[in-house]
């Protein structure tokens, strides 16, 4: 087998609050891979596995990471804004942090993609310079790059596409002397799983056993369960579908901010500037209570800024029922909280994470009739001692081990896992290199196409019956042929290819036919295209000259036959659909289960691409019909089917 081309592999974790990068040379990844640990700071070099995801625009310059003065107000949490508001939870959408980021971006006359691109550019240039400092410019610039950037598993496709746009604008794909740069994306929990597999040298659990990866960072909690297939080859397979929520560090920060407004008199908080308030939150919350709270029943003290509190002490009195009061009592310049006060900050977020973990455990047992052997807590907030304690309480009495890797390993797991993913994509098999690989995944949705087939009174509904002139028979319209069903395992090596035929009476526009790829979230997808089926994307197939197509005649006229194959195969966390005609491979499309573009957006696109279905030609797409009507009209116009088909 031909040896894959060596690449310089780079993994990037653009986090909501902190970001990181790692790199390696594909021929030496087994022996050497590096984390970027040196960052430019105000007082010189800073050493850290990650850098703050914050950026400052001032006087025509950009400052980022650790290099922002404490008296300045940087733009933060901009990664979250790659999501549309309707895809954010209400508490995140309406949080002070998100609203503040939106307002700052608006004043800058930029978009979230612009800001992400600016930050990625700084991170990218710094990472390249660190590689050059380590190995020399000639060595680095003479090699092609394979870059993997991670994203939250719950992100819809449009947000992933925006990340790619930002990476392109950041210059990551710019032409280089060493050759083209290849860019791929990887879900964060998958990257975390690859990293912990690498840390454990493939012996995380025994063969046949399952483990849950719980990645809780600044913006999202992403969970997924894998089953160990082979400890020798480090091969794992998705056991149950991944899950996640926008419930992590940022949600916790927002709750704490609101609680402070209850606990500390407003007139005292008004004495603080925005910078003083932000610095206090950084010192005593972000680096203090947020990381140290373990649930012990004791007093927890926060020293308040001297500008706000002069010889005053706020203590929330402990009542008989054990709950604190929101009415402060003044003693000195220290805010004293009881455990019962602090858990009101943590528990709303912790409970959501526990719910996600419980679902993974239950679904794992349902599928393989055994409990997961281990739950791994990674990510920034995954290091919380209180989260560890609550998860241990959740599984107490069951044979499930809770593991919390050391802070350095847990915090850097995503970018290191991205590096492992790059190694897998490069498929470099030489030199005895051993790296974890995900052999199969579980489909989150069903994917298929709409077909028509000979009508059968015992199987089809009368409303779907239509006489087809080209075939001279009654056909059942709007039937579904599913390539993949929800919950099915998908092998990384698997492909599925079906032969199809379309019969046409006139030359297609631009010599192209359009195939509609559909999806369904139901556990048992329907046999016909009903309201539960949504449009995912289009697959186009360019055909040879109309006159050269096979033809036949009947009483209705002359008809031409287009024969083509439609193939589905797995490409990492994506599904790839490709049409073949006359032995030629057409342009493929990729989908990222379980997300796609919204129905109305795609239906309107189809409308415009095809000149508008005749039934609705006198109306605008926005006013013509509902989402469902648009899609149905498009399907009526672009119907296609298997074996016997007409249009």
N, C-alpha and C positions, 0 to 999 in steps of 0.2 A: 504494500500500500504506500502511496506517495506520502512523503513526510510533509506535514503542514508547515506553512511558512512561519518562521519565528516572528513574534510580535513583542513590542513593549506593551505590557498589560497595565492598565490603570483603572482602579476602582474608586468611584466618587460617591460619597454619601452626603447629599445636600439635605441636611436636617432642618426642622422647623426652628430650633434654637441653637444647635451646634452642627458643624459640618466637619467632614474628614476626608482624607484621601490616602490611598495606598498604591504601590506600584511594584512591578517585578519584570524581569526579562523572562519570556516564556521558556527558554531553555534552562533557566536556573530557579524556577519558582519553588521547586521542592526544597532547595537549600537556602534560598534568600528571597525574602519579600520585605519591603520596607513600608512603614507608616510615615507619613509626613508628620514630624514631631516639632519642627522649628517654625515659629511664626514671628512676624514682625510685630513688636509692641511699642508702646510709648516710651518705655525705659530700656529699649533694646530688645534682644531676642527673648521670646517666651517659649517654654517647652510644654507641650500638651498634645494629647492624642487627637484633640479636636479644637476647632476655632469657632468663636461665636458667629452665628448667622445673622450679622447685622452690617449695615452699610450707611455711610454718611455722605451726602452730596453737599459740598460747600465751596464757594469761590471757584467754581469750575473744576474742582478736583473731587476724586472719590477716595474715601478712606473706608476701611473695612476691618472686620475681625477684632483683634486685640488693639488695633492701632487707632482707636477713637477716644478722644479726650473725655474724661468723666463729666465735664460740664456741657457736653454736647448731647443732643437728642438724636440717636441713630434710628433708622428705619429697621424694624424687626418684624418677624412673623409674616413676611411677604410671600413665603412659599405657600401658605394656606390659601392665598388669593388666586392661585392657579385654578382653584375650584370655583364653580359658579355658586352663588349664594344658596340656591335651592338644594345643592348637594352638601351643604354644611348643616350640622345640627344647630338648632335655634340658639342654644347657650353659647356656641362658638361664633355663630354669625352675628350675634348681638353683643359679643364681649367687647370690653374696652380696648383690648389689644388689637383685635381685627378692625374695629372701627377706626382706631388711631392710624393703623397701617394704611387703610383705604384713603383716609383724608390726606396723609402725607404723600401718597402716590399721586393723588389727584392734583395737589399743589405743585408737584414736580412735573406735571403734564406728561406722565409716563403711564405705561401699563404694567401689570404684574409681571408679564413676560419680559419687559424691558429691564425691570429691577432684578429679576432672577438671572437674566443674561449678564448684567453688570457684575453681580456678585460672582457668578460662575467664572466670568472672565478673570477676575482677580484671583480666585482659587486655582484656576487652571494655570495661569501664568506663574503663580507661586509654586505649584506642584512641578511644573516643567523645570523651573530654576533649581528646585531641590534635587531633581534627578540629575541635572547638569552638574551641580556642585558635587554630587556623589560620584558620578561616573564619567564626566567629561562631555563637552558639547558634541564632539564628533560622534561619540558612541550613541548618544541619545537622539540627535537630529538625523542620524543615518538609519534609524529603525522606523518601521511603520507602527502606528499606535492602534491598539484595540481598547476602547474606552467603554466601561459599563457604569451607568448612573442608576442609582436605585430610586424607587418610588413607592409610596404606600400602596399596599395591595388593594385597598378599597377605592383607589382613584379610578374614576371612569376614563374611558379612552381619550376623550378630548383633553383632559388634564395631562395625561402622558404625552400627548402630541405637543402640548404647550411646553413641556419640559424639553422635548427635542428641539422645538423652535428656539428656546432660550439657549440651549447648548450650541446650536448652529450660530446664533448671533454672538455668542461668547467667543467664537473663533476656534472651537474645539475641532471642527471639521475643515479648517483652512488648509490649503495645499501646502505640503511640506516636502523638503528634499528627500526624506526617507520613504515617501510614498503616501498613499491615501490613508486617512484615519477612518477606522470603522467604529461606529457608535451603536451601542445596544442599551436597552433598559432591563432592569431586573427588579421584581417585587422585593421589598425590604425583608419580609419574613423568610423568603427563600434564601436571600443572601445571609441572613442570620443563621439559618440551618446549615448552610455550607461552611460557615465559619466555625460553628461549634463542633461540627463533624471533624473539621481539620484540627481543632484544638484537642479533640479526644482521640486523634489518630484512628478514626473509624470505629472506635469501640465505645460509643456513647451508650448504647443498649445492646442486648443480645439480638441475634437474628430472629425475626418474626415479631419482635416487640416494637411498640410504638412510643413516640415521644412528642410532646407539644412544645412548640417554640412560641413564646409570648414576648413580642417585641413592643415595648412601651417607651415611646420617645417623647418629644416635645408636643407633637400635634396629633399623633394617632396611636392607637393600640392595634397591632396586627398579630393575628394568631393563625397557626396552621399546624396540623399534625402529620407526622411522617412515620412510616413503618420501615424498620431496618430489613433490607432484603439480603445484603451480603456484606459482612464485616471485612472480608478479604479485599473486595473490590470497592469498598466504601459506597455501596449503592443503596440509595433510599428511594422510597416511593410515597407520594401523597397518600395518606390514609383517608382523610376526610377533607372536604372543601375548607379553604381558608376563610377567615371571618375577621371583622375589624370594626372599629368605631372611631369617631373623632373624640376620643375621651382619653386625654393624657396630660402632659405637663401644663399645656396652655390652659386647659379647662380648670385645672387645679389652681393655677395662678389667678384666674379670674374670680374664682370663689374666694380665695384669700384676700384679694383686693376689696371685694365687697364686704367681707367680714371686718376688715380693718376700718372701713367707713362706719361700721356699727360699733366697734370696740373703742375707737379713739374719737374724741369730740372733734367735730368738723372744724371748729375755730382753730384748733391746734394744728390740724393737717394743712390748713390754709397758710400757715406760716412757712411751709416748705415750698421750695421751688420744684419744678418738675424734675430737675436733675437730682436734687437732694432726695426726693421721694424715690426715684428710680435706683439711686445708689443704695438707699436703705433696704429696699426690696431685694436688691442683688446680694447684699452682705448678710442680712438677717433672715431672709426667706429663701432665696434661690440657693445660696451656699450654706445656709444654716438649717432652719427648721424643716424645710422641704426634704432635705437629704438625711437629717438625723432622726426625725420622729419615728419611733418604733412601737408606739402604742402603750408604753409604760404609764402606769397611773401615778403621775407626779406633776409637779409644776414645770412649765416650759417658759423660759424668760426670753423676751426680745427687748434689747436696749433701743429705746427710741431716739431719734435725732435730737441733739441738744437744742436745735433751733425751734423745735416744736414743744419740747417738754423741759421746763425749768423747775427743778425740785418738785416734781410730781411723779406719782406712781399709780399706774392703772392696774387694778387687779379685779378679775372677774370673780365675784364671790361664789363659793361652792355651796350649792343649795342641798337640801336634804335628799333630793332625788338624784343627786350626782351630776346635774346638768349646770353649766355655767350660765351667767346672765349677760345679756348684751348691754347692760347698764354699767359703765365703768366706775370704779372707785379710785380716787387719786391718792397716791402715796409718794412715789418718786419717779424718776425718768425711765422706769422699766415697765414694760407691758408683760404681765404674768398671766399665762393661760393654763387652765387645767386640761387634762386629757380629754375630757368631755367637750371642751371648746375646740380643740384641734381636730378631733375626729369629724366634727361638722364640716370641716374644710376637706378632709381626705375622703370620707366615706362616699359622697355622691359619685366620685370618679372611680374609687376602688370597687364599689358595687357593680358598676358597669363592666369593669375588667373581669371580676369574678364570674359574672354572668356569661361572658364570652368563653372563659376557661371551662365552666361547667358544661356549656354546649359542646365544646370540643371533646370533653371526656365522655359525655353521653353518646355522641355520634360515633366515637371510636369504638365504644363497647358494642353499639348496635351493629357495626360493620364487621369487626373481627372477634367479637365475643370475649374480649379481654380489655382491661383498663390500660391506659398509657402507663409505661414504666417510669417516665420522668417528665417533669415540666421545667423548661428552662426559661428563666427571666433575664432578658437582655434589653439593651437600650438604656437611655439615661434614667428615666423614671423606673425602669426595671430593676434598678439598684436600691430602690426604697426599702428600708428594713421593715416598714409597716406593711407594704405590699407583700413582702415575703411572709410575714407573720400571718396575714389574712389568708393567703393562698395555702399555707400550711394548715390553718384551721379548717379550710374548705375540704381538704382531702384527708383530714385526720381519720385514722382507722382503716384507711385503704392503703394498699401497697403501691403508693405513688411517691416518688422521690422528687422533692423540689430543689432545683439547683440554681444558684445565683453565681455565675462566673465572677472572677475578680473584676474590679471596676475597670481596669485597663482593657481586659479582654471583652467585657460586656459592652463597654462604651464604643469600642472600635469594631465590633462584630460586623456591622453593616458594610463598612467600606472594605474590610478584609474579605467578607463574603462576596462582594462585588468583584474583587480581584479573582476569587476562585471561579466565579461564573465566567469571567473573561477567559480563564484557563480552559474551562470546559468548552466554550465556544470556539476557542482556537484548536481544540481537540489534539493537543500535542501529546502523542503517545510514546515518545522516545525517552530514553534515559531512565527508565524505571520510575517515572513520575507517578505518584499516587495522590489523587485528589477526589474528594467526594463528588458524586454525581447523582442527579435526581432522575431516576429511570422512568417514572410515570407520574402523571398528575390526575386529579379528579376534576371532571368537567363541572363547572358551575351552572351551565345552561345547556339546553339542547340546541343544535344547529342543523339546519336543513334548507331545502329549497321547495318551492311550490311547483307541483306538477299537475298534469291532467292525464287521465288513464281511461280505458274503456269502462263505460258505466255498468255497474253490477247492482241490480235491485236489492240484493241481499247485503251489500256492504255500504252503498252510497246513499246520500240524501237526495231526494227528488229536486230540491232547490239547486243542487249543484249540476244537474243534468243539462247538457247543451249539445245540440247537433253540430258536428264539425264537418264542414264541407270538404275540406282537404282529405279527410279520412273516410267520409261517407258512413260515419257511425255516431252514436251518442257517446259523449265522454263525460266523465265526472271532473269538474273544474275544482280548483283551489284545494287539491289534495296535497298532503305533506310527505316528503321523503326525507327522513331524518338521517343525517350522516353521523351524528353523535347525540347521545341522550344524556340528560343531566344525571350526574352521579357515576357515569361510566369512567373507568380508568383509561387514560390515554398514554400510551408508551411514547417515549421520545423518539423511538425508531419506527413508529407505526405510521402508515399512510393508507388511505382508503380512496379508491378510484372507481367511478361509475361511468359507463358509456351512456350518452344521451343523443337524442335527435330532435331537431326542430324543423318543422315544415313551414315554408313561407311562400307567399304568392307574389311578392314584390321585393326588390332589392332593399336590404336594410340600410338605414341611415349611416353614412360613413363606413359602410361595409362592416358594421359592428352589431353584435347582438348583446343584450344585457341580461344577466342572470341575477336574480335577487336572492341574497342570502338572508334567511330568516332565523329568529331565535325565539326561545320560549323558556320561561323561568319555572314553569310547572314541573312537579316531580314526575308526572306522567304526561308527556306532551301529546296533543291531539293528533288524530289522523288527518284532519282537514284544517285549513287555515282559518281559525276562529279569532275571537278578540284577545286570546291569550298569546297569540303569535305576533311578534313585532319584527319590523324590518331592521336588519343590522347594517348591511352595506351592499354595494353593487360589485359584480364581477363581470368585466367586459371581455368579449372574445372577438377578435378581428378575423373575418372569414375571407376566403379567396373570392375571386370574381364571381358575381351572381350568375353569369352565363355559364361558368365552368362547373357549377354545382350539379350533382345528380338531379334528374328531373323525372316527372311522370305526369300523365294526364288522366283526368276523370271527367265526368259530365259537368263539373263545376269549373273546369279550366286546367291550366298548367301550374304545377307546384314544384318547388325546389326543396331539396333535403340538405340540412346542415348537420353533419355528424361531429360530435365533440365529446371529450371526456372532461369530467370535473373531479379534481383530486383534492383531498384534505390531508394535511400532515401536520405534525406537531413541530413547532420551532421554538424550543425553550418554553416560556410561559405563554406563548402565543399559538394560535391556530392559523395555518396558512392555507388559503384556498386558491387553486390555480386551474385555469381552463386550458385544454390542449385541443388544437384543431389542425388536421393534416400533419400531425407529428410535431407541430410547433408549440412550444410553451408560451403561453400568453402572460401578461403582467399579472402577478399574484397580488392578493390582498391579505392582510393580516388582521386578526381580531384578538382582543385581549379579554378572554372570559373573566368576569361575567358582564363586561360593560361595553357599550357602543354609543353611537350618537343617538340623540333623542328622535323619536318617531317622526315628529312634525318636521324637524330640520331635514331628515333624509327624504321624506315624502316630497317636500317642496323642492329639494335638489333634483329628485327624479322628474318631477313636474317640468322643471326648467330644462333639464337635459333632453327630454323627449317631446318638447313642444307643447306639453299639457294634454292630458287625456281628453278625447273629444267630448265626453259627457260634461266636462267642466270648463270647456275652452273659453267661454265668455266671461269667466269670473277670475279674479285674482286668487292666487293660492292661499293667501291669508284669510280671505273672506269666503272662499268657495265651499269649504266643507271642514268637518272635523278631521283630526289626525287619521282616524280610522277610515273615513271616506276617501281621503287622499290616497292612502295606501291601497285600499281596495280598488280604486280607479286605476292606479298604476299597475296593480297586479292583473287587472282585466286586460290592460293594453299590452303588457309584457309577459303574458302567460307562457310557460314553457313546460315540457313534460318528457317523460321517458318512453322510449320505444315508438309510440304512435303519438304524434303531436302536431298541432297546427297553430298558426297565428293569423 
